[in-house]
Amino acid sequence: MGSEPRDDPRRELIDLPVLHKLKLYSTRTNFYLIGRDEKKTFWRILKIDRTDPKELNLFEDPTRYTHEEIAQLKKWISRGNQEYGGLRAETTCYGIIGFVRFLGPYYMIVIRRRKKVGEVCGHSVYGVAESQMIMVPYPSNETRVSSSAAERRYRKLFNMVDLSKNFYFSYTYHLMYSLQKNIQDIYNPERGKVHDHSMFVWNEYLTRGIRGILKNTVWTVALVYGFFEQVKCLVSNEEFVLTVIARRSRRYAGTRYLRRGVNEQGSVANEVEIEQIVSKEVPEGKKIPITSVVQVRGSIPLFWSQETSVFNPQPDIIMNNNDGDYVATRLHFENLRQRYGKRIIIMNLLKTGDKKKNHRESLLRAEFGKAIWSINRGTKKENRLKAIHFDLNKQFKSGVDGAFEQLCVLGKRALDLIDLFFCEAPLGIGADVVINDSFFTNHILNQDEEEETIQENEALKADIHKLQSGVLRTNCIDCLDRTNVAQYSHGLVALNRQLRTLGITGPPIVDKDNPVAKKLMEVYENAGDAIAIQYAGSEAHTKMFCALRGEWNMMMRHRDIITAVRRHYNNAYQDGEKQNAINVFLGKSGPHLGRQAPWELGSDKLKTRRNSSNLDIENLRPKISRSFSDNLLLLGELNLEEPILESPEPSGEGLNGVIWETTSESGFVEAEPGSPSFRSAIGHEDHLIRTGSRQMLQGSSSVSDFLGLDDVPGFAHSYNARFTHADEMFELCSSVSSDNMFTDMDESITSTTDTNIFEFHSGSNQPGRFIEYPLVDGYSNEFTQWVLHEKSSLSRVPR
């Protein structure tokens, strides 16, 4: 995992068709895409017909050429087309992102530049550094439509999705899956499965045409959108590599408040899977001890929305009660079970309310409680949803350290229930299986040969010691700011467990101020910023992170106000266009679907469609509107007893109004800070299973007291720590950009050559770190004055 190269203990992959580098050549009638492997041992050719502007015609040459053969072949092609200028070199690329057609010709999107951002078990992971859009047909009278106003507008929308920001891929590793699923799939392969159909592959629509024609994915890459950061840690002479991956779902993708709640298929808005991988540095040739923990976030899985309001940053929440049986909610949780296992733990961070404030979040919280009770009713006890309500905003007002300690307690109990994944695997494990999967029909190896290959060398097999059997699902109103802190706390508890599992131990002290915890906090802040920019148009509010570090001051407050204004500006004025861009990119709107152009849908039509009893979910949310910050919302009241009292099961009520159930189907736990019954409730096995008999100390003020000294390894303040980021670990690797995926809306498309090759660029060529903006003081503050800066002052992307 470090910067020094390793000797690969497994067999060489040079005989497998992994195309790392491609060169595009053109004649008047064809494009010739010539690809080679990384070690320059073989070359392949893909011919793309340029004579039919409305059809995608591809021809793959099955021959594997040598360097001399490919050079001779290029000479022959050039001579045969000498009358029309011969064979012309156009560009170099590193994979095909896909093909798209609007009103006129087809376009091919390729990766012009890539950057190595890390490794997972020896597999290289890359980020897209630059992409290019190339018109396929040769310019003629039939391609004049490409210069029409409508075509240019479609291209502009498509190119607003900036592929150079937070899009990742790997040639030999299924990055769309967790480490656990990748390892398990080696020994339990799903025959004929098209991995590009995964919910985390964002160019599935773009590769649909080429995959259908060639019946393979040899020439394309699967793009995962989200976040990737890798840090090599050296702590007290112990080396390990920390990797955090965020995968954003494409199934109900969109911008803040234009994608809310759940759709009819059970997919939720802002659904992100976060995987934390920790691997130990070992001598060359030995199996790598590696662990991973997966957690998810996603919008509250109910039908709800907010009306558009430019001047009111806190519009009311509108509940759609047509789904009285919670069919979509059930589908959502059933999908989670299929992906992660039967143990689903819900960390609900919505605010409690009273008669004067917070009634909006309370409205959602009450309905969510009813949905959980309805789903659990009649379900076997071991399969019930385990839900905890934790008003993080209220707890932080009572004390930053105490609130964080309670989050860690909940994180530990969740981890006790679902466990983590741990195995020892050889470097580069599964690469041949991934490559073999790229062929849908003519596999490189048949099933008998695959089984023989797996069994032929014990050194190539992974030793699986633990499996994660469930998932922790966290949500607040936006699944951004509060969720970031809660997921960091779970990540910190998981990191301690992962280090102990790997045999990296230290003094039994958990302290958020130690270097490892600080580095993990930095990584989760970066991930939170990236996710917030993608969904809300601004960095995440970080008041809670700043308070944990003791850095919340007047300067941070001012920076946070700027973040709040930027977020409101983007939500109110730019989200509609961004939503249209996402829909076009994902193939959910466009002329080929027989639908109106996105910009032609007027407000009256949108309201009519939204109010229709027959909901068009995919087109509903783009018309639904804007609100404001995750932490500046909601007034009101909620009586949690209401959904619980409907249950025929008995309930128990603790001190200070704490409600917890020993046998209730609602599965809810409501916690008050410092309450004895809070500790009793979260310790009850019906909600979060306790693995030991030790009692938590009620008067404890440290995380180590809460979690138990021999449960959680940690590090003292006296040790030395050194961290190396991936951009330092890998030569010529630039740091991962966290800028908005969208380029400037006013940016035009420029032609870079006379063969109509269109290229779109990121807002800046300089790699950058995430900028941290803390949250304004008080999560229930109401802003009565808004200062809207000029667009140039609000945009964080330099031009």
BELVEN-V202205 format. One record per residue. N is the residue number from 1. RES is the residue in one small letter. SS is DSSP state (H for helix, E for strand, - for the rest). PSI is psi in whole degrees, 0 to 359 (999 if undefined). Layout:
N:RES:SS:PSI / N:RES:SS:PSI
This chain:
1:m:-:346 / 2:g:-:191 / 3:s:-:341 / 4:e:-:136 / 5:p:-:150 / 6:r:-:155 / 7:d:-:128 / 8:d:-:118 / 9:p:-:348 / 10:r:-:173 / 11:r:-:152 / 12:e:-:150 / 13:l:-:13 / 14:i:-:338 / 15:d:-:4 / 16:l:-:143 / 17:p:-:71 / 18:v:-:112 / 19:l:-:109 / 20:h:-:330 / 21:k:E:135 / 22:l:E:146 / 23:k:E:132 / 24:l:E:127 / 25:y:E:154 / 26:s:E:147 / 27:t:-:184 / 28:r:-:331 / 29:t:-:345 / 30:n:E:153 / 31:f:E:143 / 32:y:E:114 / 33:l:E:113 / 34:i:E:117 / 35:g:E:152 / 36:r:E:162 / 37:d:-:173 / 38:e:-:329 / 39:k:-:9 / 40:k:-:45 / 41:t:-:339 / 42:f:-:159 / 43:w:E:146 / 44:r:E:159 / 45:i:E:135 / 46:l:E:122 / 47:k:E:131 / 48:i:E:117 / 49:d:E:137 / 50:r:-:8 / 51:t:-:336 / 52:d:-:109 / 53:p:-:344 / 54:k:-:1 / 55:e:-:146 / 56:l:-:108 / 57:n:-:114 / 58:l:E:143 / 59:f:E:117 / 60:e:E:124 / 61:d:E:119 / 62:p:E:350 / 63:t:E:142 / 64:r:E:112 / 65:y:E:156 / 66:t:-:173 / 67:h:H:318 / 68:e:H:320 / 69:e:H:319 / 70:i:H:326 / 71:a:H:319 / 72:q:H:321 / 73:l:H:321 / 74:k:H:324 / 75:k:H:318 / 76:w:H:317 / 77:i:H:320 / 78:s:H:318 / 79:r:H:321 / 80:g:H:341 / 81:n:-:24 / 82:q:H:326 / 83:e:H:332 / 84:y:H:22 / 85:g:-:2 / 86:g:-:205 / 87:l:-:121 / 88:r:E:130 / 89:a:E:128 / 90:e:E:306 / 91:t:E:164 / 92:t:E:140 / 93:c:E:175 / 94:y:-:22 / 95:g:-:155 / 96:i:E:126 / 97:i:E:328 / 98:g:E:185 / 99:f:E:146 / 100:v:E:148 / 101:r:E:137 / 102:f:-:259 / 103:l:-:337 / 104:g:-:242 / 105:p:-:171 / 106:y:E:150 / 107:y:E:144 / 108:m:E:132 / 109:i:E:125 / 110:v:E:163 / 111:i:E:113 / 112:r:E:319 / 113:r:E:146 / 114:r:E:162 / 115:k:E:132 / 116:k:E:125 / 117:v:E:351 / 118:g:E:186 / 119:e:E:145 / 120:v:E:111 / 121:c:-:40 / 122:g:-:351 / 123:h:E:128 / 124:s:E:139 / 125:v:E:134 / 126:y:E:153 / 127:g:E:149 / 128:v:E:122 / 129:a:E:331 / 130:e:E:138 / 131:s:E:167 / 132:q:E:139 / 133:m:E:123 / 134:i:E:126 / 135:m:E:128 / 136:v:-:306 / 137:p:-:153 / 138:y:-:137 / 139:p:-:129 / 140:s:-:182 / 141:n:H:328 / 142:e:H:341 / 143:t:H:10 / 144:r:H:337 / 145:v:H:340 / 146:s:H:341 / 147:s:H:6 / 148:s:-:160 / 149:a:H:318 / 150:a:H:318 / 151:e:H:318 / 152:r:H:325 / 153:r:H:321 / 154:y:H:317 / 155:r:H:322 / 156:k:H:316 / 157:l:H:313 / 158:f:H:318 / 159:n:H:352 / 160:m:H:334 / 161:v:E:101 / 162:d:-:106 / 163:l:-:350 / 164:s:-:2 / 165:k:-:109 / 166:n:-:30 / 167:f:E:131 / 168:y:E:157 / 169:f:E:165 / 170:s:-:144 / 171:y:-:331 / 172:t:-:9 / 173:y:-:134 / 174:h:-:88 / 175:l:-:341 / 176:m:-:352 / 177:y:-:158 / 178:s:-:165 / 179:l:H:318 / 180:q:H:315 / 181:k:H:322 / 182:n:H:314 / 183:i:H:317 / 184:q:H:325 / 185:d:H:339 / 186:i:H:322 / 187:y:H:349 / 188:n:-:63 / 189:p:-:142 / 190:e:-:108 / 191:r:-:132 / 192:g:-:7 / 193:k:-:133 / 194:v:-:107 / 195:h:H:339 / 196:d:H:347 / 197:h:H:356 / 198:s:-:149 / 199:m:-:345 / 200:f:-:5 / 201:v:E:112 / 202:w:-:342 / 203:n:-:26 / 204:e:H:315 / 205:y:H:321 / 206:l:H:331 / 207:t:H:359 / 208:r:H:319 / 209:g:H:309 / 210:i:H:325 / 211:r:H:322 / 212:g:H:328 / 213:i:H:311 / 214:l:H:342 / 215:k:-:34 / 216:n:E:173 / 217:t:-:32 / 218:v:-:323 / 219:w:-:347 / 220:t:E:163 / 221:v:-:151 / 222:a:-:117 / 223:l:-:129 / 224:v:E:130 / 225:y:E:131 / 226:g:E:258 / 227:f:E:146 / 228:f:E:126 / 229:e:E:137 / 230:q:E:134 / 231:v:E:130 / 232:k:E:124 / 233:c:E:134 / 234:l:E:109 / 235:v:E:116 / 236:s:-:49 / 237:n:-:13 / 238:e:E:125 / 239:e:E:135 / 240:f:E:162 / 241:v:E:125 / 242:l:E:127 / 243:t:E:131 / 244:v:E:123 / 245:i:E:130 / 246:a:E:127 / 247:r:E:117 / 248:r:E:133 / 249:s:-:145 / 250:r:-:354 / 251:r:-:332 / 252:y:-:52 / 253:a:-:150 / 254:g:-:193 / 255:t:-:166 / 256:r:E:130 / 257:y:-:354 / 258:l:-:350 / 259:r:E:108 / 260:r:-:147 / 261:g:-:222 / 262:v:E:155 / 263:n:-:179 / 264:e:-:339 / 265:q:-:358 / 266:g:-:6 / 267:s:-:142 / 268:v:E:159 / 269:a:-:153 / 270:n:-:43 / 271:e:-:121 / 272:v:E:130 / 273:e:E:127 / 274:i:E:124 / 275:e:E:131 / 276:q:E:114 / 277:i:E:133 / 278:v:E:124 / 279:s:E:148 / 280:k:E:139 / 281:e:-:126 / 282:v:-:163 / 283:p:-:156 / 284:e:-:140 / 285:g:-:351 / 286:k:-:158 / 287:k:-:147 / 288:i:E:119 / 289:p:E:125 / 290:i:E:139 / 291:t:E:158 / 292:s:E:150 / 293:v:E:132 / 294:v:E:135 / 295:q:E:161 / 296:v:E:159 / 297:r:E:156 / 298:g:-:154 / 299:s:-:157 / 300:i:-:122 / 301:p:-:62 / 302:l:-:166 / 303:f:-:108 / 304:w:E:158 / 305:s:E:179 / 306:q:E:136 / 307:e:-:149 / 308:t:-:133 / 309:s:-:106 / 310:v:-:323 / 311:f:-:346 / 312:n:-:104 / 313:p:-:354 / 314:q:-:63 / 315:p:-:157 / 316:d:-:151 / 317:i:E:132 / 318:i:E:120 / 319:m:E:136 / 320:n:-:111 / 321:n:-:18 / 322:n:-:336 / 323:d:-:67 / 324:g:-:334 / 325:d:-:1 / 326:y:-:46 / 327:v:H:313 / 328:a:H:322 / 329:t:H:318 / 330:r:H:318 / 331:l:H:320 / 332:h:H:311 / 333:f:H:331 / 334:e:H:323 / 335:n:H:320 / 336:l:H:319 / 337:r:H:318 / 338:q:H:325 / 339:r:H:324 / 340:y:H:343 / 341:g:-:173 / 342:k:-:341 / 343:r:E:101 / 344:i:E:118 / 345:i:E:127 / 346:i:E:121 / 347:m:E:100 / 348:n:E:114 / 349:l:-:12 / 350:l:-:151 / 351:k:-:147 / 352:t:-:166 / 353:g:-:167 / 354:d:-:193 / 355:k:-:345 / 356:k:-:338 / 357:k:-:164 / 358:n:E:22 / 359:h:H:338 / 360:r:H:311 / 361:e:H:326 / 362:s:H:326 / 363:l:H:314 / 364:l:H:319 / 365:r:H:319 / 366:a:H:316 / 367:e:H:324 / 368:f:H:319 / 369:g:H:319 / 370:k:H:320 / 371:a:H:317 / 372:i:H:317 / 373:w:H:319 / 374:s:H:319 / 375:i:H:320 / 376:n:H:338 / 377:r:-:123 / 378:g:-:1 / 379:t:-:145 / 380:k:-:146 / 381:k:H:319 / 382:e:H:344 / 383:n:H:2 / 384:r:-:151 / 385:l:-:134 / 386:k:E:107 / 387:a:E:136 / 388:i:E:129 / 389:h:E:127 / 390:f:-:106 / 391:d:-:88 / 392:l:H:323 / 393:n:H:314 / 394:k:H:319 / 395:q:H:321 / 396:f:H:327 / 397:k:H:331 / 398:s:H:346 / 399:g:-:124 / 400:v:H:310 / 401:d:H:319 / 402:g:H:319 / 403:a:H:319 / 404:f:H:322 / 405:e:H:318 / 406:q:H:323 / 407:l:H:319 / 408:c:H:322 / 409:v:H:311 / 410:l:H:322 / 411:g:H:320 / 412:k:H:316 / 413:r:H:323 / 414:a:H:318 / 415:l:H:325 / 416:d:H:326 / 417:l:H:317 / 418:i:H:340 / 419:d:-:191 / 420:l:-:172 / 421:f:E:134 / 422:f:E:129 / 423:c:E:169 / 424:e:E:119 / 425:a:E:145 / 426:p:-:155 / 427:l:-:131 / 428:g:-:19 / 429:i:-:138 / 430:g:-:1 / 431:a:H:317 / 432:d:H:328 / 433:v:H:318 / 434:v:H:317 / 435:i:H:320 / 436:n:H:326 / 437:d:H:342 / 438:s:-:347 / 439:f:E:120 / 440:f:-:327 / 441:t:-:303 / 442:n:-:83 / 443:h:-:150 / 444:i:-:318 / 445:l:-:142 / 446:n:-:177 / 447:q:H:318 / 448:d:H:320 / 449:e:H:323 / 450:e:H:314 / 451:e:H:321 / 452:e:H:322 / 453:t:H:319 / 454:i:H:323 / 455:q:H:347 / 456:e:-:339 / 457:n:-:112 / 458:e:H:333 / 459:a:H:342 / 460:l:H:355 / 461:k:-:151 / 462:a:-:140 / 463:d:E:108 / 464:i:E:123 / 465:h:E:326 / 466:k:E:151 / 467:l:-:140 / 468:q:-:130 / 469:s:-:58 / 470:g:E:188 / 471:v:E:150 / 472:l:E:122 / 473:r:E:121 / 474:t:E:140 / 475:n:E:148 / 476:c:-:207 / 477:i:-:321 / 478:d:-:349 / 479:c:-:43 / 480:l:-:276 / 481:d:H:304 / 482:r:H:322 / 483:t:H:323 / 484:n:H:315 / 485:v:H:317 / 486:a:H:320 / 487:q:H:329 / 488:y:H:318 / 489:s:H:319 / 490:h:H:322 / 491:g:H:324 / 492:l:H:314 / 493:v:H:318 / 494:a:H:321 / 495:l:H:317 / 496:n:H:317 / 497:r:H:321 / 498:q:H:317 / 499:l:H:319 / 500:r:H:318 / 501:t:H:324 / 502:l:-:357 / 503:g:-:14 / 504:i:-:103 / 505:t:-:163 / 506:g:-:186 / 507:p:-:139 / 508:p:-:66 / 509:i:-:124 / 510:v:-:118 / 511:d:-:122 / 512:k:-:348 / 513:d:-:358 / 514:n:-:158 / 515:p:H:321 / 516:v:H:316 / 517:a:H:321 / 518:k:H:318 / 519:k:H:318 / 520:l:H:320 / 521:m:H:318 / 522:e:H:317 / 523:v:H:317 / 524:y:H:328 / 525:e:H:318 / 526:n:H:316 / 527:a:H:318 / 528:g:H:321 / 529:d:H:314 / 530:a:H:315 / 531:i:H:320 / 532:a:H:319 / 533:i:H:318 / 534:q:H:325 / 535:y:H:322 / 536:a:H:350 / 537:g:-:4 / 538:s:-:167 / 539:e:-:165 / 540:a:-:148 / 541:h:E:136 / 542:t:-:34 / 543:k:H:318 / 544:m:H:318 / 545:f:H:316 / 546:c:H:320 / 547:a:H:322 / 548:l:H:327 / 549:r:H:352 / 550:g:-:29 / 551:e:-:11 / 552:w:-:110 / 553:n:-:185 / 554:m:H:321 / 555:m:H:319 / 556:m:H:324 / 557:r:H:316 / 558:h:H:318 / 559:r:H:325 / 560:d:H:326 / 561:i:H:320 / 562:i:H:317 / 563:t:H:318 / 564:a:H:318 / 565:v:H:317 / 566:r:H:318 / 567:r:H:315 / 568:h:H:319 / 569:y:H:311 / 570:n:H:316 / 571:n:H:322 / 572:a:H:328 / 573:y:H:339 / 574:q:-:343 / 575:d:H:327 / 576:g:H:314 / 577:e:H:322 / 578:k:H:321 / 579:q:H:319 / 580:n:H:320 / 581:a:H:316 / 582:i:H:317 / 583:n:H:319 / 584:v:H:316 / 585:f:H:319 / 586:l:-:358 / 587:g:-:21 / 588:k:-:352 / 589:s:-:150 / 590:g:-:165 / 591:p:H:332 / 592:h:H:342 / 593:l:H:3 / 594:g:-:20 / 595:r:-:164 / 596:q:-:154 / 597:a:-:144 / 598:p:H:324 / 599:w:H:353 / 600:e:H:354 / 601:l:-:103 / 602:g:-:169 / 603:s:H:323 / 604:d:H:317 / 605:k:H:324 / 606:l:H:318 / 607:k:H:321 / 608:t:H:316 / 609:r:H:322 / 610:r:H:324 / 611:n:H:356 / 612:s:-:143 / 613:s:-:335 / 614:n:-:91 / 615:l:-:132 / 616:d:-:89 / 617:i:H:319 / 618:e:H:334 / 619:n:H:4 / 620:l:H:307 / 621:r:H:328 / 622:p:H:339 / 623:k:H:349 / 624:i:-:147 / 625:s:-:199 / 626:r:-:152 / 627:s:-:215 / 628:f:-:205 / 629:s:-:148 / 630:d:-:330 / 631:n:-:12 / 632:l:-:30 / 633:l:-:156 / 634:l:-:124 / 635:l:E:155 / 636:g:-:204 / 637:e:-:148 / 638:l:-:133 / 639:n:-:102 / 640:l:-:339 / 641:e:H:337 / 642:e:H:306 / 643:p:H:333 / 644:i:H:321 / 645:l:H:339 / 646:e:-:341 / 647:s:-:138 / 648:p:-:348 / 649:e:-:149 / 650:p:-:153 / 651:s:-:163 / 652:g:E:140 / 653:e:E:126 / 654:g:-:195 / 655:l:H:160 / 656:n:H:29 / 657:g:H:9 / 658:v:-:130 / 659:i:E:123 / 660:w:E:152 / 661:e:-:135 / 662:t:-:330 / 663:t:-:10 / 664:s:-:145 / 665:e:-:348 / 666:s:-:327 / 667:g:-:8 / 668:f:-:144 / 669:v:E:127 / 670:e:E:127 / 671:a:-:139 / 672:e:-:145 / 673:p:-:132 / 674:g:-:7 / 675:s:-:133 / 676:p:H:323 / 677:s:H:338 / 678:f:H:315 / 679:r:H:327 / 680:s:H:319 / 681:a:H:312 / 682:i:H:343 / 683:g:H:349 / 684:h:-:137 / 685:e:-:341 / 686:d:-:340 / 687:h:-:304 / 688:l:-:116 / 689:i:-:130 / 690:r:-:134 / 691:t:-:349 / 692:g:-:171 / 693:s:-:358 / 694:r:-:137 / 695:q:-:142 / 696:m:-:142 / 697:l:-:126 / 698:q:-:329 / 699:g:-:12 / 700:s:-:144 / 701:s:-:9 / 702:s:-:152 / 703:v:H:326 / 704:s:H:327 / 705:d:H:322 / 706:f:H:317 / 707:l:H:341 / 708:g:-:126 / 709:l:-:320 / 710:d:-:7 / 711:d:-:326 / 712:v:-:117 / 713:p:-:156 / 714:g:-:195 / 715:f:-:144 / 716:a:-:171 / 717:h:-:348 / 718:s:-:352 / 719:y:-:162 / 720:n:-:140 / 721:a:E:142 / 722:r:E:135 / 723:f:E:135 / 724:t:E:121 / 725:h:E:164 / 726:a:H:329 / 727:d:H:342 / 728:e:H:333 / 729:m:H:326 / 730:f:-:128 / 731:e:-:142 / 732:l:-:24 / 733:c:-:119 / 734:s:-:157 / 735:s:-:155 / 736:v:-:126 / 737:s:-:144 / 738:s:-:15 / 739:d:-:167 / 740:n:-:140 / 741:m:-:346 / 742:f:E:133 / 743:t:-:171 / 744:d:-:137 / 745:m:-:333 / 746:d:-:359 / 747:e:-:132 / 748:s:-:162 / 749:i:-:133 / 750:t:E:147 / 751:s:E:129 / 752:t:-:343 / 753:t:-:171 / 754:d:-:7 / 755:t:-:25 / 756:n:-:49 / 757:i:E:118 / 758:f:E:138 / 759:e:E:139 / 760:f:E:142 / 761:h:-:159 / 762:s:-:166 / 763:g:-:338 / 764:s:-:143 / 765:n:-:357 / 766:q:-:126 / 767:p:-:148 / 768:g:-:160 / 769:r:-:168 / 770:f:-:141 / 771:i:-:129 / 772:e:-:126 / 773:y:E:118 / 774:p:-:166 / 775:l:-:150 / 776:v:-:156 / 777:d:-:123 / 778:g:-:121 / 779:y:-:347 / 780:s:-:12 / 781:n:-:145 / 782:e:-:127 / 783:f:-:125 / 784:t:-:346 / 785:q:-:140 / 786:w:-:133 / 787:v:-:110 / 788:l:-:115 / 789:h:-:169 / 790:e:-:157 / 791:k:H:321 / 792:s:H:329 / 793:s:H:341 / 794:l:H:334 / 795:s:-:131 / 796:r:-:352 / 797:v:-:118 / 798:p:-:147 / 799:r:-:999
